[in-house]
Amino acid sequence: MDNEKKIEEQKDGSLCGGFDSLHQLLSTSLPPHLFQEVGRILNGLNCGKPLESLGLPDSAIALSSKYDFDMQAFCFHAEKEVLREPRMVRVGLIQNSIALPTTAPFSDQKRGIFEKIKPLIDAAGASGVNVLCLQVSHQRKQTTMRHGQCRLHFVPGRRDGVSFAEPVDGETTQFLQDLARKYNMVIVSPILERDVNHGETLWNTAVIIGNHGNVIGKHRKNHIPRVGDFNESTYYMEGNTGHPVFDTAYGKIAVNICYGRHHPLNWLAFGFEWC
């Protein structure tokens, strides 16, 4: 009977026992030494040591409770240098779901995502995040432009999904510029770019917004997967921005978008540009 109840609890995709995440389930259920070993196997070690968890400010925790999202913080150490003093940089990562059904009007979907991620960005600001990364687009039979682009839903016989595409200086960037200024934060914003100056060509683009709200630059996805009937060039083609590195207030950063992570030479090229 207990097993049947557990199965019933998991039909909605949630974890049994009321846990919000696998991390929470493991940390609660395992003795500390076993949890540490599981962490080593799953995540590896950081400079030869287990990853160190950090506390979060009360204001950020209050936002996560009010708007029902999970927050975690960890410390990643780096090898000690001889000639330079250590510098601490706080990097934030956001992963969110859509806010409205994909059948809703595009403008409503976009507004819904703006409203959904603003408290998450507020929590990142309250936590002192210096560089905030919003999630990249993920394409399959329906394309999800996560965060401001929301969901790009391709239906046979319809091409109106590209209505989510916008210029680099469009509504999504303007929305994030205000928050970047407010929190003195660099924001990496992946969008479906519409290049209005070149035949409205579409690109999978990451916009780099500086901590003063300025647009530092952009990078367009280099490598496009073509596997069977899954062909991203249905939407956009290989980028033409090369391997740019952006000099921000918190260090030099580059953005290796999606499929580009599978190509070692992509990483090498960013390194050659002193990222």
Backbone as CSV, one residue per row, in Angstrom:
resi,resn,N_x,N_y,N_z,CA_x,CA_y,CA_z,C_x,C_y,C_z
1,MET,0.835,-1.204,0.000,0.000,0.000,0.000,0.870,1.254,0.000
2,ASP,1.951,1.208,0.812,2.839,2.355,0.866,3.494,2.592,-0.487
3,ASN,3.891,1.490,-1.159,4.505,1.627,-2.476,3.537,2.225,-3.484
4,GLU,2.253,1.800,-3.399,1.239,2.344,-4.300,1.066,3.836,-4.066
5,LYS,1.107,4.233,-2.803,0.959,5.654,-2.476,2.131,6.450,-3.034
6,LYS,3.358,5.888,-2.909,4.532,6.583,-3.421,4.451,6.754,-4.936
7,ILE,3.987,5.683,-5.617,3.842,5.765,-7.072,2.828,6.836,-7.441
8,GLU,1.721,6.885,-6.684,0.681,7.880,-6.937,1.237,9.282,-6.762
9,GLU,2.086,9.465,-5.738,2.651,10.783,-5.478,3.550,11.247,-6.619
10,GLN,4.134,10.285,-7.353,5.103,10.636,-8.372,4.500,10.771,-9.764
11,LYS,3.194,10.557,-9.893,2.578,10.621,-11.216,2.669,12.011,-11.833
12,ASP,2.757,13.048,-11.000,2.845,14.404,-11.535,4.285,14.802,-11.834
13,GLY,5.204,13.855,-11.692,6.601,14.144,-11.983,7.388,14.621,-10.786
14,SER,6.747,14.813,-9.636,7.444,15.293,-8.452,8.130,14.143,-7.728
15,LEU,9.032,14.485,-6.814,9.729,13.475,-6.028,8.854,12.996,-4.888
16,CYS,8.962,11.710,-4.551,8.186,11.197,-3.430,8.721,11.782,-2.128
17,GLY,7.886,11.803,-1.118,8.306,12.292,0.188,8.254,13.792,0.348
18,GLY,7.759,14.503,-0.662,7.630,15.950,-0.542,8.911,16.722,-0.786
19,PHE,9.940,16.084,-1.335,11.200,16.781,-1.596,11.078,17.637,-2.852
20,ASP,11.750,18.785,-2.824,11.686,19.709,-3.954,12.739,19.423,-5.016
21,SER,13.804,18.705,-4.652,14.889,18.455,-5.594,15.621,17.181,-5.211
22,LEU,16.368,16.631,-6.174,17.187,15.454,-5.901,18.252,15.785,-4.861
23,HIS,18.807,16.989,-4.945,19.819,17.419,-3.974,19.251,17.386,-2.561
24,GLN,18.039,17.891,-2.394,17.411,17.900,-1.073,17.115,16.485,-0.591
25,LEU,16.635,15.630,-1.499,16.339,14.244,-1.126,17.597,13.532,-0.643
26,LEU,18.694,13.669,-1.387,19.928,12.982,-1.023,20.533,13.540,0.256
27,SER,20.557,14.862,0.384,21.169,15.469,1.573,20.401,15.137,2.838
28,THR,19.077,14.951,2.711,18.243,14.629,3.868,18.300,13.144,4.207
29,SER,18.412,12.298,3.201,18.279,10.854,3.395,19.596,10.151,3.702
30,LEU,20.718,10.726,3.292,22.001,10.050,3.455,22.798,10.623,4.616
31,PRO,23.597,9.795,5.301,24.539,10.317,6.294,25.515,11.277,5.613
32,PRO,26.054,12.240,6.344,26.921,13.256,5.727,28.064,12.681,4.896
33,HIS,28.717,11.615,5.387,29.868,11.088,4.646,29.439,10.431,3.335
34,LEU,28.254,9.806,3.314,27.761,9.208,2.073,27.275,10.277,1.094
35,PHE,26.631,11.315,1.625,26.185,12.411,0.765,27.383,13.087,0.110
36,GLN,28.467,13.237,0.865,29.688,13.827,0.320,30.262,12.958,-0.798
37,GLU,30.205,11.630,-0.609,30.724,10.725,-1.630,29.845,10.752,-2.882
38,VAL,28.526,10.798,-2.698,27.619,10.907,-3.841,27.891,12.204,-4.603
39,GLY,28.111,13.297,-3.864,28.438,14.561,-4.503,29.725,14.482,-5.305
40,ARG,30.711,13.763,-4.769,31.977,13.601,-5.493,31.770,12.842,-6.801
41,ILE,30.945,11.784,-6.751,30.703,10.970,-7.942,29.904,11.749,-8.986
42,LEU,28.879,12.481,-8.533,28.004,13.192,-9.466,28.644,14.463,-10.012
43,ASN,29.336,15.203,-9.150,29.802,16.541,-9.517,31.313,16.687,-9.582
44,GLY,32.045,15.676,-9.105,33.487,15.818,-9.041,33.905,16.646,-7.840
45,LEU,35.199,16.920,-7.753,35.743,17.706,-6.651,36.147,19.090,-7.149
46,ASN,36.207,20.027,-6.235,36.637,21.388,-6.536,37.985,21.606,-5.866
47,CYS,39.038,21.669,-6.677,40.398,21.796,-6.148,40.691,20.704,-5.120
48,GLY,40.222,19.498,-5.409,40.491,18.363,-4.544,39.608,18.251,-3.327
49,LYS,38.621,19.132,-3.217,37.749,19.124,-2.045,36.283,19.066,-2.481
50,PRO,35.406,18.565,-1.601,33.974,18.570,-1.927,33.456,19.994,-2.085
51,LEU,32.429,20.137,-2.896,31.816,21.445,-3.108,31.240,21.968,-1.800
52,GLU,31.449,23.234,-1.550,31.039,23.857,-0.286,29.721,24.617,-0.462
53,SER,28.729,24.268,0.346,27.440,24.973,0.304,27.541,26.298,1.044
54,LEU,26.790,27.284,0.579,26.774,28.608,1.195,25.369,28.952,1.660
55,GLY,25.291,29.805,2.659,24.008,30.316,3.106,23.513,31.429,2.192
56,LEU,22.247,31.742,2.280,21.634,32.795,1.468,21.045,33.863,2.373
57,PRO,21.022,35.118,1.931,20.435,36.183,2.749,18.941,35.982,2.951
58,ASP,18.449,36.468,4.075,17.031,36.295,4.408,16.117,36.895,3.346
59,SER,16.527,38.029,2.763,15.674,38.682,1.763,15.507,37.809,0.520
60,ALA,16.560,37.099,0.130,16.470,36.204,-1.025,15.615,34.987,-0.698
61,ILE,15.783,34.455,0.497,14.982,33.300,0.920,13.504,33.670,0.975
62,ALA,13.211,34.885,1.436,11.818,35.342,1.501,11.203,35.414,0.102
63,LEU,11.968,35.887,-0.874,11.468,35.942,-2.253,11.221,34.544,-2.815
64,SER,12.129,33.622,-2.531,11.957,32.259,-3.047,10.740,31.590,-2.433
65,SER,10.460,31.911,-1.172,9.277,31.345,-0.516,7.997,31.967,-1.067
66,LYS,8.016,33.280,-1.260,6.824,33.984,-1.735,6.458,33.572,-3.153
67,TYR,7.466,33.422,-4.017,7.199,33.140,-5.433,7.457,31.674,-5.810
68,ASP,7.725,30.845,-4.804,7.810,29.391,-4.986,8.879,28.983,-6.002
69,PHE,10.122,29.358,-5.730,11.232,28.843,-6.528,12.370,28.424,-5.596
70,ASP,13.211,27.542,-6.084,14.301,26.981,-5.286,15.576,27.786,-5.501
71,MET,16.349,27.960,-4.430,17.648,28.631,-4.519,18.702,27.786,-3.823
72,GLN,19.877,27.720,-4.420,21.021,27.056,-3.808,22.259,27.879,-4.101
73,ALA,23.231,27.816,-3.197,24.470,28.572,-3.378,25.656,27.694,-2.991
74,PHE,26.716,27.779,-3.790,27.908,26.970,-3.561,29.154,27.822,-3.779
75,CYS,30.240,27.405,-3.151,31.523,28.096,-3.291,32.467,27.241,-4.126
76,PHE,32.983,27.817,-5.201,33.969,27.148,-6.046,35.318,27.844,-5.852
77,HIS,36.284,27.117,-5.344,37.613,27.689,-5.144,38.434,27.572,-6.425
78,ALA,39.466,28.383,-6.522,40.396,28.324,-7.644,41.806,28.157,-7.091
79,GLU,42.705,27.685,-7.943,44.088,27.529,-7.512,44.669,28.891,-7.125
80,LYS,45.395,28.905,-6.036,45.982,30.154,-5.553,47.090,30.611,-6.491
81,GLU,47.063,31.900,-6.845,48.093,32.469,-7.710,49.155,33.170,-6.880
82,VAL,50.312,33.347,-7.466,51.433,33.962,-6.756,51.420,35.481,-6.905
83,LEU,51.132,35.971,-8.095,51.293,37.394,-8.387,50.017,38.205,-8.261
84,ARG,48.870,37.551,-8.180,47.607,38.287,-8.100,46.838,37.896,-6.854
85,GLU,46.203,38.891,-6.254,45.353,38.634,-5.099,44.086,37.904,-5.542
86,PRO,43.552,37.045,-4.693,42.301,36.359,-5.061,41.150,37.341,-5.203
87,ARG,40.247,37.038,-6.102,39.083,37.889,-6.333,37.834,37.015,-6.323
88,MET,36.819,37.458,-5.613,35.584,36.697,-5.539,34.576,37.251,-6.538
89,VAL,34.033,36.381,-7.368,32.992,36.744,-8.327,31.798,35.833,-8.089
90,ARG,30.635,36.431,-7.930,29.408,35.653,-7.717,28.673,35.493,-9.050
91,VAL,28.503,34.262,-9.473,27.832,33.943,-10.730,26.495,33.282,-10.420
92,GLY,25.427,33.777,-11.030,24.097,33.217,-10.821,23.576,32.556,-12.086
93,LEU,22.865,31.453,-11.923,22.258,30.728,-13.043,20.767,30.596,-12.792
94,ILE,19.966,30.918,-13.790,18.502,30.826,-13.658,17.964,29.806,-14.650
95,GLN,17.124,28.925,-14.147,16.378,28.008,-15.009,14.910,28.135,-14.636
96,ASN,14.076,28.437,-15.619,12.657,28.678,-15.335,11.772,27.936,-16.323
97,SER,10.536,27.765,-15.945,9.537,27.169,-16.834,8.735,28.288,-17.495
98,ILE,7.887,27.915,-18.438,7.035,28.912,-19.073,5.953,29.351,-18.090
99,ALA,5.334,30.474,-18.368,4.337,31.027,-17.449,2.910,30.783,-17.916
100,LEU,2.697,30.766,-19.224,1.353,30.602,-19.793,1.365,29.482,-20.831
101,PRO,0.208,28.923,-21.163,0.155,27.904,-22.217,0.684,28.457,-23.539
102,THR,1.243,27.584,-24.354,1.799,28.032,-25.632,0.728,28.467,-26.618
103,THR,-0.527,28.262,-26.260,-1.630,28.722,-27.114,-2.029,30.163,-26.812
104,ALA,-1.475,30.729,-25.746,-1.796,32.114,-25.386,-1.164,33.071,-26.397
105,PRO,-1.702,34.286,-26.537,-1.089,35.273,-27.434,0.382,35.491,-27.089
106,PHE,1.196,35.703,-28.110,2.629,35.830,-27.897,2.973,36.944,-26.917
107,SER,2.298,38.076,-27.046,2.598,39.198,-26.157,2.304,38.841,-24.709
108,ASP,1.230,38.084,-24.474,0.900,37.663,-23.112,1.936,36.674,-22.581
109,GLN,2.388,35.759,-23.442,3.403,34.798,-23.013,4.685,35.511,-22.587
110,LYS,5.098,36.481,-23.389,6.330,37.204,-23.073,6.185,37.989,-21.773
111,ARG,5.057,38.690,-21.613,4.825,39.432,-20.366,4.816,38.479,-19.168
112,GLY,4.217,37.297,-19.368,4.158,36.326,-18.285,5.536,35.881,-17.838
113,ILE,6.441,35.682,-18.801,7.798,35.281,-18.452,8.539,36.426,-17.774
114,PHE,8.352,37.656,-18.260,8.968,38.805,-17.591,8.561,38.848,-16.121
115,GLU,7.259,38.696,-15.885,6.754,38.747,-14.512,7.278,37.579,-13.679
116,LYS,7.488,36.452,-14.329,7.937,35.268,-13.598,9.403,35.357,-13.201
117,ILE,10.256,35.871,-14.101,11.679,35.858,-13.782,12.136,37.084,-12.999
118,LYS,11.328,38.146,-12.944,11.769,39.325,-12.199,12.058,39.014,-10.732
119,PRO,11.189,38.279,-10.006,11.527,37.947,-8.612,12.795,37.100,-8.500
120,LEU,13.061,36.259,-9.499,14.287,35.465,-9.476,15.510,36.361,-9.614
121,ILE,15.413,37.360,-10.489,16.524,38.297,-10.651,16.657,39.169,-9.408
122,ASP,15.530,39.552,-8.813,15.577,40.309,-7.558,16.298,39.510,-6.474
123,ALA,16.030,38.203,-6.416,16.685,37.347,-5.423,18.182,37.245,-5.703
124,ALA,18.542,37.181,-6.989,19.962,37.159,-7.349,20.637,38.465,-6.935
125,GLY,19.940,39.584,-7.162,20.480,40.869,-6.745,20.649,40.958,-5.243
126,ALA,19.661,40.443,-4.498,19.744,40.441,-3.035,20.887,39.567,-2.540
127,SER,21.284,38.587,-3.345,22.368,37.673,-2.970,23.738,38.181,-3.414
128,GLY,23.765,39.351,-4.037,25.038,39.931,-4.449,25.636,39.324,-5.699
129,VAL,24.802,38.756,-6.569,25.307,38.148,-7.805,25.926,39.222,-8.700
130,ASN,27.100,38.928,-9.250,27.793,39.854,-10.148,27.489,39.587,-11.619
131,VAL,27.454,38.305,-11.997,27.183,37.907,-13.382,26.025,36.920,-13.364
132,LEU,24.924,37.285,-14.008,23.726,36.446,-14.012,23.507,35.869,-15.408
133,CYS,23.349,34.552,-15.481,23.163,33.869,-16.758,21.747,33.315,-16.840
134,LEU,20.982,33.786,-17.804,19.662,33.231,-18.064,19.804,32.050,-19.017
135,GLN,18.809,31.176,-19.034,18.995,29.907,-19.733,18.914,30.046,-21.247
136,VAL,19.647,29.166,-21.899,19.766,29.224,-23.353,18.553,28.558,-23.994
137,SER,18.379,28.817,-25.274,17.262,28.200,-25.996,17.500,26.704,-26.134
138,HIS,16.422,25.975,-26.125,16.507,24.520,-26.283,15.508,24.096,-27.344
139,GLN,16.012,23.519,-28.438,15.153,23.207,-29.573,14.914,21.709,-29.715
140,ARG,13.634,21.368,-29.907,13.317,20.026,-30.399,12.143,20.200,-31.351
141,LYS,11.066,19.458,-31.148,9.941,19.605,-32.080,9.180,20.881,-31.811
142,GLN,9.287,21.385,-30.585,8.823,22.746,-30.333,9.981,23.457,-29.674
143,THR,10.178,24.694,-30.009,11.362,25.415,-29.591,11.038,26.292,-28.402
144,THR,11.871,26.191,-27.381,11.661,26.997,-26.188,12.743,28.042,-26.080
145,MET,12.385,29.297,-26.265,13.316,30.371,-25.978,13.100,30.723,-24.520
146,ARG,13.916,30.157,-23.650,13.709,30.324,-22.219,13.892,31.789,-21.846
147,HIS,13.320,32.208,-20.782,13.199,33.538,-20.167,12.390,34.451,-21.060
148,GLY,12.930,35.587,-21.497,12.121,36.605,-22.159,11.469,36.134,-23.442
149,GLN,12.093,35.190,-24.162,11.514,34.755,-25.426,10.394,33.754,-25.209
150,CYS,10.310,33.193,-24.000,9.262,32.238,-23.643,9.312,31.033,-24.560
151,ARG,8.205,30.584,-25.073,8.177,29.349,-25.860,7.824,29.652,-27.314
152,LEU,8.686,29.173,-28.174,8.470,29.341,-29.611,7.870,28.043,-30.123
153,HIS,6.592,28.037,-30.381,5.850,26.806,-30.624,5.605,26.641,-32.113
154,PHE,6.282,25.663,-32.720,6.110,25.417,-34.145,5.021,24.376,-34.356
155,VAL,3.984,24.744,-35.062,2.872,23.860,-35.373,2.859,23.651,-36.880
156,PRO,2.646,22.409,-37.359,2.610,22.190,-38.812,1.665,23.166,-39.509
157,GLY,2.176,23.819,-40.542,1.356,24.756,-41.298,1.380,26.170,-40.748
158,ARG,2.071,26.376,-39.584,2.150,27.716,-38.988,3.601,28.134,-38.883
159,ARG,3.867,29.389,-39.145,5.217,29.921,-38.990,5.221,31.113,-38.055
160,ASP,4.125,31.311,-37.313,4.029,32.511,-36.490,4.851,32.411,-35.220
161,GLY,5.487,31.255,-34.967,6.349,31.147,-33.797,7.487,32.141,-33.821
162,VAL,7.913,32.554,-35.012,9.012,33.505,-35.100,8.602,34.890,-34.615
163,SER,7.352,35.047,-34.228,6.920,36.331,-33.666,7.682,36.667,-32.388
164,PHE,8.286,35.659,-31.741,9.069,35.925,-30.534,10.420,36.547,-30.850
165,ALA,10.868,36.457,-32.099,12.164,37.020,-32.461,12.124,38.538,-32.352
166,GLU,13.242,39.110,-31.922,13.310,40.563,-31.743,14.741,41.039,-31.925
167,PRO,14.946,42.327,-32.177,16.306,42.856,-32.312,17.061,42.791,-30.987
168,VAL,18.366,42.929,-31.075,19.202,42.915,-29.871,18.766,43.991,-28.887
169,ASP,18.329,45.135,-29.399,17.901,46.228,-28.518,16.391,46.210,-28.285
170,GLY,15.771,45.047,-28.418,14.321,44.935,-28.287,13.825,44.909,-26.854
171,GLU,12.583,44.484,-26.702,11.881,44.569,-25.425,12.553,43.750,-24.322
172,THR,13.044,42.560,-24.661,13.689,41.720,-23.652,14.938,42.383,-23.106
173,THR,15.770,42.904,-23.986,16.995,43.576,-23.548,16.669,44.804,-22.706
174,GLN,15.683,45.582,-23.115,15.309,46.773,-22.347,14.827,46.404,-20.947
175,PHE,14.058,45.330,-20.849,13.577,44.853,-19.552,14.749,44.497,-18.634
176,LEU,15.759,43.826,-19.196,16.889,43.378,-18.387,17.889,44.495,-18.109
177,GLN,17.958,45.493,-18.980,18.880,46.606,-18.752,18.562,47.325,-17.446
178,ASP,17.296,47.534,-17.183,16.896,48.212,-15.946,17.344,47.423,-14.719
179,LEU,17.219,46.099,-14.775,17.600,45.261,-13.639,19.119,45.181,-13.502
180,ALA,19.832,45.191,-14.621,21.296,45.190,-14.563,21.807,46.450,-13.881
181,ARG,21.210,47.595,-14.232,21.587,48.856,-13.587,21.250,48.829,-12.102
182,LYS,20.066,48.355,-11.785,19.592,48.356,-10.399,20.517,47.565,-9.484
183,TYR,20.999,46.421,-9.973,21.782,45.529,-9.117,23.274,45.522,-9.452
184,ASN,23.714,46.471,-10.306,25.140,46.538,-10.662,25.624,45.169,-11.143
185,MET,24.860,44.581,-12.040,25.008,43.175,-12.406,25.174,43.022,-13.917
186,VAL,26.092,42.166,-14.338,26.200,41.777,-15.744,25.188,40.662,-16.003
187,ILE,24.422,40.768,-17.080,23.412,39.754,-17.400,23.675,39.185,-18.792
188,VAL,23.742,37.858,-18.870,23.852,37.156,-20.149,22.443,36.732,-20.552
189,SER,21.962,37.294,-21.651,20.564,37.137,-22.053,20.454,36.450,-23.416
190,PRO,20.132,35.146,-23.461,19.930,34.461,-24.743,18.566,34.812,-25.343
191,ILE,18.562,35.196,-26.612,17.306,35.544,-27.284,17.270,34.910,-28.673
192,LEU,16.108,34.891,-29.267,15.983,34.617,-30.697,16.060,35.973,-31.380
193,GLU,17.198,36.243,-32.021,17.450,37.566,-32.591,16.867,37.684,-33.994
194,ARG,16.221,38.817,-34.235,15.779,39.170,-35.586,16.672,40.309,-36.076
195,ASP,17.493,40.018,-37.068,18.433,41.006,-37.597,17.713,41.868,-38.634
196,VAL,17.139,42.965,-38.163,16.290,43.794,-39.025,17.089,44.497,-40.116
197,ASN,18.407,44.605,-39.949,19.229,45.284,-40.945,19.699,44.356,-42.061
198,HIS,19.438,43.054,-41.915,19.896,42.091,-42.921,18.787,41.091,-43.230
199,GLY,17.700,41.606,-43.797,16.624,40.747,-44.260,15.880,40.017,-43.161
200,GLU,15.938,40.540,-41.930,15.267,39.925,-40.782,15.715,38.471,-40.573
201,THR,17.002,38.236,-40.808,17.582,36.918,-40.541,17.462,36.589,-39.058
202,LEU,17.196,35.312,-38.756,17.082,34.874,-37.368,18.392,34.248,-36.904
203,TRP,18.733,34.534,-35.635,19.943,33.985,-35.029,19.644,33.536,-33.602
204,ASN,20.368,32.515,-33.151,20.357,32.123,-31.741,21.474,32.916,-31.074
205,THR,21.106,33.925,-30.319,22.049,34.953,-29.882,22.056,35.110,-28.370
206,ALA,23.235,35.370,-27.823,23.362,35.763,-26.423,23.780,37.226,-26.376
207,VAL,22.987,38.033,-25.689,23.276,39.459,-25.528,23.945,39.659,-24.172
208,ILE,25.065,40.374,-24.158,25.791,40.641,-22.917,25.461,42.058,-22.475
209,ILE,24.776,42.169,-21.339,24.356,43.463,-20.798,25.272,43.819,-19.633
210,GLY,25.886,44.999,-19.704,26.826,45.415,-18.675,26.146,45.845,-17.390
211,ASN,26.956,46.018,-16.346,26.408,46.349,-15.025,25.863,47.772,-14.946
212,HIS,26.084,48.575,-15.984,25.476,49.910,-16.042,24.256,49.926,-16.967
213,GLY,23.827,48.755,-17.406,22.686,48.674,-18.308,23.055,48.825,-19.770
214,ASN,24.334,48.919,-20.050,24.794,49.059,-21.435,24.892,47.691,-22.101
215,VAL,24.666,47.656,-23.410,24.863,46.421,-24.168,26.331,46.356,-24.577
216,ILE,27.063,45.400,-23.992,28.489,45.257,-24.291,28.689,44.628,-25.663
217,GLY,27.854,43.661,-25.995,27.990,42.991,-27.282,27.067,41.791,-27.369
218,LYS,27.291,40.977,-28.384,26.453,39.796,-28.594,27.297,38.691,-29.217
219,HIS,26.826,37.472,-29.067,27.456,36.331,-29.735,26.366,35.446,-30.309
220,ARG,26.557,35.027,-31.546,25.598,34.153,-32.218,26.135,32.724,-32.239
221,LYS,25.253,31.792,-31.969,25.618,30.374,-31.866,26.410,29.902,-33.082
222,ASN,27.568,29.274,-32.825,28.464,28.873,-33.909,28.040,27.601,-34.631
223,HIS,27.669,26.575,-33.871,27.459,25.248,-34.450,25.985,24.869,-34.414
224,ILE,25.473,24.400,-35.542,24.064,24.038,-35.681,23.953,22.524,-35.873
225,PRO,23.253,21.812,-34.989,23.102,20.365,-35.163,22.129,20.022,-36.286
226,ARG,22.479,18.994,-37.025,21.606,18.454,-38.071,21.641,16.938,-37.934
227,VAL,20.660,16.388,-37.241,20.610,14.949,-36.973,19.243,14.430,-37.391
228,GLY,19.192,13.624,-38.442,17.920,13.091,-38.914,16.969,14.212,-39.298
229,ASP,15.755,14.158,-38.742,14.783,15.207,-39.050,14.884,16.372,-38.073
230,PHE,15.890,16.332,-37.178,16.118,17.449,-36.255,17.184,18.351,-36.856
231,ASN,16.762,19.475,-37.373,17.661,20.356,-38.096,17.384,21.789,-37.676
232,GLU,18.274,22.333,-36.855,18.035,23.685,-36.340,18.121,24.756,-37.420
233,SER,18.710,24.425,-38.567,18.763,25.433,-39.629,17.385,25.700,-40.215
234,THR,16.372,24.957,-39.737,14.990,25.304,-40.069,14.646,26.676,-39.503
235,TYR,15.304,27.032,-38.388,14.992,28.288,-37.708,16.075,29.343,-37.968
236,TYR,17.336,28.936,-37.862,18.440,29.890,-37.995,19.678,29.125,-38.454
237,MET,20.694,29.864,-38.848,21.912,29.245,-39.369,23.086,29.512,-38.426
238,GLU,24.267,28.985,-38.814,25.467,29.200,-38.007,25.741,30.690,-37.833
239,GLY,26.211,31.046,-36.665,26.501,32.445,-36.381,27.705,32.959,-37.155
240,ASN,27.851,34.274,-37.155,28.942,34.907,-37.894,29.762,35.843,-37.013
241,THR,29.689,35.635,-35.691,30.390,36.540,-34.775,31.732,35.983,-34.309
242,GLY,32.110,34.792,-34.782,33.393,34.225,-34.385,33.388,33.741,-32.945
243,HIS,34.422,34.130,-32.196,34.558,33.706,-30.795,34.870,34.930,-29.928
244,PRO,33.902,35.833,-29.785,34.169,37.071,-29.049,34.280,36.841,-27.547
245,VAL,35.136,37.616,-26.928,35.278,37.633,-25.470,34.943,39.039,-24.998
246,PHE,34.139,39.128,-23.953,33.607,40.416,-23.501,34.280,40.826,-22.191
247,ASP,34.798,42.036,-22.181,35.494,42.566,-21.005,34.475,43.253,-20.109
248,THR,34.101,42.614,-19.006,33.095,43.160,-18.095,33.754,43.679,-16.824
249,ALA,32.968,44.300,-15.986,33.483,44.822,-14.719,33.982,43.715,-13.805
250,TYR,33.565,42.477,-14.065,33.912,41.364,-13.176,34.822,40.343,-13.841
251,GLY,35.366,40.679,-14.997,36.277,39.777,-15.675,35.881,39.548,-17.123
252,LYS,36.723,38.840,-17.838,36.464,38.523,-19.244,35.586,37.281,-19.326
253,ILE,34.516,37.358,-20.114,33.616,36.217,-20.249,33.331,35.943,-21.723
254,ALA,33.021,34.692,-22.010,32.562,34.278,-23.337,31.340,33.396,-23.144
255,VAL,30.570,33.218,-24.199,29.339,32.423,-24.121,29.411,31.324,-25.181
256,ASN,29.514,30.086,-24.735,29.534,28.935,-25.639,28.119,28.374,-25.673
257,ILE,27.389,28.649,-26.732,25.945,28.417,-26.762,25.611,26.981,-27.162
258,CYS,24.858,26.300,-26.320,24.192,25.030,-26.618,25.132,24.005,-27.252
259,TYR,24.897,23.668,-28.514,25.640,22.616,-29.200,27.128,22.940,-29.302
260,GLY,27.472,24.208,-29.200,28.876,24.597,-29.248,29.698,23.976,-28.137
261,ARG,29.054,23.610,-27.039,29.762,22.992,-25.913,30.337,21.627,-26.281
262,HIS,29.794,20.994,-27.330,30.245,19.664,-27.739,31.517,19.718,-28.587
263,HIS,31.974,20.904,-28.917,33.112,21.060,-29.822,34.318,21.600,-29.052
264,PRO,35.315,20.754,-28.759,36.479,21.204,-27.983,37.182,22.419,-28.579
265,LEU,37.236,22.491,-29.911,37.921,23.625,-30.529,37.167,24.931,-30.314
266,ASN,35.873,24.847,-30.060,35.117,26.052,-29.726,35.647,26.650,-28.424
267,TRP,35.828,25.770,-27.413,36.388,26.229,-26.132,37.801,26.779,-26.336
268,LEU,38.596,26.060,-27.143,39.972,26.481,-27.383,40.021,27.865,-28.010
269,ALA,39.128,28.118,-28.973,39.113,29.416,-29.652,38.778,30.545,-28.687
270,PHE,37.832,30.311,-27.773,37.539,31.334,-26.764,38.764,31.565,-25.877
271,GLY,39.475,30.485,-25.557,40.688,30.625,-24.750,41.761,31.421,-25.460
272,PHE,41.891,31.233,-26.775,42.865,31.998,-27.549,42.561,33.494,-27.517
273,GLU,41.284,33.817,-27.290,40.892,35.230,-27.207,41.008,35.763,-25.778
274,TRP,41.701,35.011,-24.922,42.004,35.422,-23.546,40.789,35.424,-22.635
275,CYS,39.856,34.515,-22.883,38.747,34.380,-21.947,39.253,33.679,-20.685
